[in-house]
């Protein structure tokens, strides 16, 4: 390992009850009506959590989410309160957000501006993505004329499944679905224009929403390398897969192994761990304009 400190796989906050433990994040009751959401260094691919963590990943995700939450309040309110929490154990510092306790909506909100990943596979098979019919003859990673909203189920285990507009309306109700769709597209458009000025194309991203006192809130993480595809503009070429600043690098490595995408995952080489970390750092630095400073500098 090139690190002085042990990466964070799991965490406990003494005196606070853990209420959720997800693939990456753990959520605690803060005891004052609010929650603490802690991002570990765990990383998942193909819905399987790897055995090896990515050092600093949780801190990078927390910092990027906080950056975007503060930048997008003019579009939709969010659950973010602060990352300035002095009474936490050292391993939780820098990776914890205090948040409002929202009721999550049972739909994940995917916006796609480019034809990549599972959307490209769907298009090749059907000419559509979810129930969005697309023009004939599009190429891999081609930018769409307009970004499309392609919601999915929010599976506790296994894969999220595509939803048609009708199915999503049945889950959310037509009025709430319409609002969530509108805000998702508006958020993507704003973020895409912002990141493009920084040298990054946001190909697609996932938003999650909840209700707080009957008001729609943006929740979970926001526009991170875990929830988005980030491509360097200078290397963007239509008709092929793209270099990326996200976990696509890890997915590509795993695709070239003989792994069947079922637990247990293969052991990750140190080079893959290091390179994944560096890609996350580069995404953070390019988008925020801040240099990533941590205790591991120089290693």
Phi and psi in degrees as a GROMACS rama.xvg file:
@    title "Ramachandran Plot"
@    xaxis  label "Phi"
@    yaxis  label "Psi"
@TYPE xy
-95.0071  6.78797  UNK-2
-102.213  148.616  UNK-3
-82.0951  -32.7011  UNK-4
-108.343  151.956  UNK-5
-75.5896  128.746  UNK-6
-61.2016  156.183  UNK-7
-94.8815  109.717  UNK-8
-87.7023  -44.1477  UNK-9
-141.703  168.341  UNK-10
-151.646  151.014  UNK-11
-127  142.591  UNK-12
-116.337  102.901  UNK-13
-54.2189  133.813  UNK-14
85.0377  -2.55863  UNK-15
-124.593  134.691  UNK-16
-82.4194  127.756  UNK-17
-77.9178  127.226  UNK-18
-113.537  -19.446  UNK-19
-142.626  138.593  UNK-20
-131.409  104.441  UNK-21
-97.4666  -166.663  UNK-22
-63.9635  -36.9206  UNK-23
-121.4  -40.2914  UNK-24
-106.225  151.488  UNK-25
-125.745  136.919  UNK-26
-118.105  134.293  UNK-27
-122.604  149.361  UNK-28
-79.7486  121.872  UNK-29
-82.5348  -6.7022  UNK-30
82.997  0.723868  UNK-31
-124.047  21.2982  UNK-32
92.1744  -6.26097  UNK-33
-114.841  172.83  UNK-34
-120.881  159.333  UNK-35
-115.572  122.937  UNK-36
-109.223  117.893  UNK-37
-108.574  125.179  UNK-38
-94.9167  115.876  UNK-39
-80.215  -177.044  UNK-40
-96.6104  11.8477  UNK-41
-66.4571  150.63  UNK-42
-136.484  140.019  UNK-43
-117.49  154.515  UNK-44
-147.475  134.52  UNK-45
54.6006  37.6477  UNK-46
67.1076  19.0919  UNK-47
-121.503  130.15  UNK-48
-79.8148  128.123  UNK-49
-69.6477  155.101  UNK-50
-74.3  -28.3281  UNK-51
-99.4013  131.741  UNK-52
-79.7016  165.281  UNK-53
-105.846  107.926  UNK-54
-53.4824  135.696  UNK-55
75.6364  -6.62544  UNK-56
-55.8852  -46.7963  UNK-57
-61.1751  -37.6571  UNK-58
-69.1194  -38.1824  UNK-59
-65.4992  -45.5821  UNK-60
-60.8118  -41.8146  UNK-61
-65.0234  -44.5819  UNK-62
-65.4249  -40.8962  UNK-63
-68.0619  -43.3521  UNK-64
-60.5537  -45.915  UNK-65
-59.5559  -40.762  UNK-66
-58.5929  -50.5212  UNK-67
-70.5256  -37.7697  UNK-68
-58.3598  -42.7899  UNK-69
-69.4924  -26.5054  UNK-70
-86.7128  -13.764  UNK-71
-118.845  14.5743  UNK-72
-65.4878  -20.3724  UNK-73
-73.2525  -14.6378  UNK-74
-94.7878  -47.6421  UNK-75
-157.569  142.168  UNK-76
-64.8347  158.655  UNK-77
-137.563  174.331  UNK-78
-86.6675  -5.33825  UNK-79
-71.4837  132.98  UNK-80
-113.879  -55.5733  UNK-81
-167.038  159.012  UNK-82
-112.547  -0.644707  UNK-83
-84.4732  89.5665  UNK-84
-130.303  99.0983  UNK-85
-83.6404  -15.1625  UNK-86
-97.4507  18.3557  UNK-87
-97.3358  156.657  UNK-88
-59.176  156.628  UNK-89
-55.8314  -38.772  UNK-90
-69.7207  -15.3031  UNK-91
-96.2579  -12.9494  UNK-92
-65.4554  135.734  UNK-93
82.3396  -8.0004  UNK-94
-124.559  12.5398  UNK-95
-121.655  133.128  UNK-96
-115.266  135.403  UNK-97
-85.4894  130.875  UNK-98
-136.051  160.037  UNK-99
-73.6009  147.1  UNK-100
-83.2068  102.358  UNK-101
-107.408  158.748  UNK-102
-94.4182  108.567  UNK-103
-64.4264  143.295  UNK-104
-78.5444  147.041  UNK-105
-86.6575  34.8482  UNK-106
-141.386  135.996  UNK-107
-95.1481  136.207  UNK-108
-104.578  101.9  UNK-109
-99.6639  129.029  UNK-110
-117.964  132.352  UNK-111
-122.972  125.373  UNK-112
-104.614  -11.3188  UNK-113
-137.889  157.178  UNK-114
-94.0701  92.4318  UNK-115
-142.661  164.807  UNK-116
61.8208  -135.331  UNK-117
-65.1066  -28.3387  UNK-118
-64.9481  -40.0856  UNK-119
-64.1108  -40.5945  UNK-120
-64.6707  -44.0904  UNK-121
-60.1899  -45.2181  UNK-122
-61.3741  -42.0877  UNK-123
-61.9147  -34.4495  UNK-124
-82.9736  -36.9274  UNK-125
-127.248  -13.828  UNK-126
79.5032  5.3356  UNK-127
-134.542  165.482  UNK-128
-126.027  120.242  UNK-129
53.5832  -122.199  UNK-130
-109.43  22.6754  UNK-131
-91.9601  106.557  UNK-132
-74.4185  128.802  UNK-133
-113.334  158.626  UNK-134
-60.3943  152.334  UNK-135
-72.1278  145.666  UNK-136
88.8574  12.0973  UNK-137
-71.1593  153.91  UNK-138
-108.341  161.664  UNK-139
-56.9925  132.667  UNK-140
68.1136  14.0846  UNK-141
-70.8169  141.586  UNK-142
-72.1537  137.263  UNK-143
-81.4775  151.575  UNK-144
-57.901  -40.7192  UNK-145
-136.709  143.424  UNK-146
-61.3948  146.372  UNK-147
-115.994  149.364  UNK-148
-101.788  116.512  UNK-149
-128.537  80.4458  UNK-150
-65.9173  157.421  UNK-151
-133.182  167.049  UNK-152
-66.8316  165.537  UNK-153
-117.671  81.6942  UNK-154
-78.1761  133.36  UNK-155
-69.7328  -33.5696  UNK-156
-136.276  149.663  UNK-157
78.0346  -160.471  UNK-158
-87.3575  143.351  UNK-159
-72.2935  144.79  UNK-160
-114.3  142.378  UNK-161
-59.9837  145.467  UNK-162
-119.696  140.612  UNK-163
-78.4113  166.458  UNK-164
-56.9671  -43.3954  UNK-165
-62.4383  -42.3644  UNK-166
-66.018  -41.9359  UNK-167
-65.6432  -37.0155  UNK-168
-64.7376  -36.2559  UNK-169
-64.4121  -35.9026  UNK-170
-75.8985  -45.3068  UNK-171
-97.3595  -23.7847  UNK-172
91.2736  147.57  UNK-173
-62.5794  -41.7143  UNK-174
-64.8343  -47.5161  UNK-175
-68.791  -39.2358  UNK-176
-58.2269  -46.1526  UNK-177
-59.9314  -41.8269  UNK-178
-67.847  -43.9875  UNK-179
-63.4222  -42.5666  UNK-180
-62.0467  -46.7462  UNK-181
-59.8488  -46.9314  UNK-182
-69.9553  -35.8116  UNK-183
-62.8957  -45.9001  UNK-184
-66.6071  -37.7194  UNK-185
-66.6288  -42.5993  UNK-186
-61.328  -45.9723  UNK-187
-62.3448  -44.7852  UNK-188
-59.6562  -44.9103  UNK-189
-62.9981  -48.3765  UNK-190
-65.8407  -39.5788  UNK-191
-62.2553  -44.9398  UNK-192
-65.6935  -39.507  UNK-193
-65.0659  -50.1118  UNK-194
-66.9134  -33.1851  UNK-195
-60.6552  -35.8748  UNK-196
-67.2519  -20.4322  UNK-197
-95.7043  1.9486  UNK-198
92.4372  14.3955  UNK-199
-125.881  135.692  UNK-200
-97.3638  126.534  UNK-201
-92.0337  104.319  UNK-202
-72.0198  -42.7776  UNK-203
-159.973  166.078  UNK-204
-159.23  163.243  UNK-205
-115.976  130.252  UNK-206
-113.12  148.469  UNK-207
-126.276  142.432  UNK-208
-125.854  158.359  UNK-209
-147.451  176.876  UNK-210
-113.661  134.439  UNK-211
-129.412  111.147  UNK-212
52.0819  44.118  UNK-213
67.2268  13.2778  UNK-214
-106.595  137.01  UNK-215
-67.8116  132.166  UNK-216
-130.398  140.804  UNK-217
-79.8213  130.428  UNK-218
-131.909  -176.417  UNK-219
66.6134  -133.912  UNK-220
-101.123  170.774  UNK-221
-146.033  118.494  UNK-222
52.5171  51.4279  UNK-223
-106.038  170.276  UNK-224
-65.437  -15.4789  UNK-225
-81.355  -31.5795  UNK-226
-107.472  2.45214  UNK-227
-143.068  161.381  UNK-228
-103.237  119.548  UNK-229
-110.706  120.717  UNK-230
-116.903  137.643  UNK-231
-69.6307  126.934  UNK-232
-58.4541  -41.1132  UNK-233
-67.9233  -17.2726  UNK-234
-108.451  5.23156  UNK-235
-71.0051  125.145  UNK-236
-137.916  128.952  UNK-237
-71.2943  145.243  UNK-238
96.9616  9.7561  UNK-239
-154.344  167.385  UNK-240
-70.5642  155.672  UNK-241
-110.056  147.705  UNK-242
-59.3948  150.787  UNK-243
-145.353  161.18  UNK-244
-108.186  39.0316  UNK-245
-142.383  -166.034  UNK-246
-81.011  9.69666  UNK-247
-61.3802  -33.0932  UNK-248
-56.5996  -44.6452  UNK-249
-66.3915  -43.9778  UNK-250
-58.2514  -43.7691  UNK-251
-62.3799  -40.2017  UNK-252
-60.8818  -46.5394  UNK-253
-66.356  -33.7974  UNK-254
-62.8291  -26.6973  UNK-255
-91.2834  3.69695  UNK-256
-97.676  179.84  UNK-257
-95.1755  14.1637  UNK-258
-65.2601  137.994  UNK-259
-88.7393  8.31326  UNK-260
67.5453  26.5486  UNK-261
-124.285  150.31  UNK-262
-59.3159  144.952  UNK-263
-84.3358  152.716  UNK-264
-76.7672  160.4  UNK-265
-71.8546  160.538  UNK-266
-70.6599  133.698  UNK-267
-87.2365  129.803  UNK-268
-64.2319  152.33  UNK-269
-58.9901  -34.9595  UNK-270
-61.495  -40.7526  UNK-271
-66.8314  -41.7357  UNK-272
-60.4897  -49.3751  UNK-273
-61.7444  -45.6452  UNK-274
-67.7561  -36.5868  UNK-275
-62.3328  -44.7609  UNK-276
-58.499  -44.6571  UNK-277
-65.5459  -35.1246  UNK-278
-65.6858  -40.914  UNK-279
-63.563  -42.3768  UNK-280
-63.1684  -43.0319  UNK-281
-63.5084  -39.5836  UNK-282
-61.4383  -45.0612  UNK-283
-60.384  -47.161  UNK-284
-66.6984  -42.4492  UNK-285
-64.6208  -44.8768  UNK-286
-75.2919  -43.9735  UNK-287
-86.1239  -22.9822  UNK-288
80.0196  4.36691  UNK-289
-102.039  146.5  UNK-290
-81.7235  139.409  UNK-291
-80.4087  113.739  UNK-292
-114.308  129.467  UNK-293
-153.332  175.417  UNK-294
-69.3157  -8.95605  UNK-295
-97.0946  4.83959  UNK-296
-54.8568  133.268  UNK-297
91.5986  -1.90183  UNK-298
